[in-house]
Amino acid sequence: MLSEKYNEFTKWVIYQIYPRSFMDSNGDGIGDLQGVISKLDYIKELGANAVWLCPCFKSPNEDNGYDVADYCDIMDEFGTMEDMDQLIDELHKRGMKLILDLVPNHTSTDHAWFRESRKGKDNPYSDFYYWFDVPPNDWESSFGGSAWQYDEMRGQYYLHTFAVVQADLNWENPAVVKAMQDVVDFWVNKGCDGFRIDVIDCIAKDLPNGKDRLGPRLHEYIRALFGREKTAHLFTVGEGNTNDIEDIVLHCAPDRNELSTLFIFEHMECGRSDKFTPKEEGLKSLRDYLVYWQNETGKRDLLYSLFIENHDQPQMISRIGNDRELRYESATDIAAMVYLLKGVPFIYQGQEIGMPAAHYDSIDDFDDVESLGAYRKYRQTLSEEETIEKINFGSRDNPRHPMAWDDSKNNGFTEEGCEPWLITHSRAEEVNVKKDLVSEKSVYRFYQELLKLREENSAFHDGNVEVISSPEDGCFIYTRSAGDEKWVVICNFEKDQDIELPFECELPLLSNLGRSTSTGRYSPYECAVSKVKCAAGMRKK
């Protein structure tokens, strides 16, 4: 059983928005906060009751808002603080929560703290960043090259774990800790209900020896932000770089007073050998990761984050499903596999209509800095055609294309005479909200039914999970139970097969292909959810 502290969060359904690409309200080709406000009813009708906004703080946008120039102001392209106040108010009117993206490891070099810090050693912000006369180690930036940059004005080197324009904050300075507490409190006072924390495990450094980037005071710093009485009620999800269960316990156990949960990214490797190279895998690969992490987090009273896509990850159905002839079946089957498990669901914009990965023939159609760097690297040894295929597969532009609301010229994202900040999705005429909502096979309507089922039945909140299929079965079958209530979720994989259950079920309450019985012949990517009348083991023909 999850602790009372976490059990409430299993009732949340979080819809992730990439504001730049969601909805443009003023015809400048860039999504904004008023655009988000205009679509809140769409999100609520889906069944989500919380919104996670990717970075919207003031920024020069060298790294799409993850280079913050002012934590307490709004990015010019997105609107004003009055727009944010209105968004918070409109969310709360609808009984919905707001989760903001917090970037505590680094700031933009345009931030006032850095501009003051680089002036010299005798000012209040001198030690807000890591400065050395000579680089104390050979660390490399995650974006390539040295992590140390010489600054002419200060006459010293500063640390940047990521881009040169993203200077790492020195959390060993108590003034930095206090400044970040003030940032969190500013937004809590405005009504923010939680935070997604970017690269949380990077904030503590092991300097100057440089043997281990993860410093020993990490958990102390996290508690300084979220272990206080003012912040203990918040929902917090960290982006880290660990798949070690004992490390996850240190971050997320209820008595630690740190984070509510961490994103565990291991299953995001499904269907690929590396970021830009596909791997022949099907739904079983996802099933195996899900089973492992349900077991590991369940044994330790941890809240698990249920997600399959985000702003950095190309669409899952294009990697391990059939995103053409069986796009609807793949999208809905994967949804049932994931979102009826124990944990807190995260749904990324476009996922609810089964948006697949895009495809373009020219590198000129790509914007993502990581993809452009990969293109230059692969082009040294591969043909243009081979290189473009890799970029199409792995580009972070895939989830960042403007949301496809309809089949008009700019797909309803912005005015038709305007140029969107990023090229519209190559399959937007085929897959868009307007078309999906009137389709006989609507991914959106399936998500609605699934999330309603989850909301109305307590077994899907904190109920037990029991996997009753075997890894080799070619399907994923599990039950959710709480008290006298028990449900069975059946998700077939790529091949049709006969499935029988050892217990009697009521008629399926949820089915992507309109099944009238829980047993019998299942088509590829077919799923069904039924209430169990009685229980005992399971057999499959």
Summary of the structure (lengths in Angstrom):
residues: 541
radius of gyration: 23.6
end to end distance: 33.6
largest distance: 76.5
contacts: 1804
relative contact order: 0.10
helix: 33%
strand: 19%
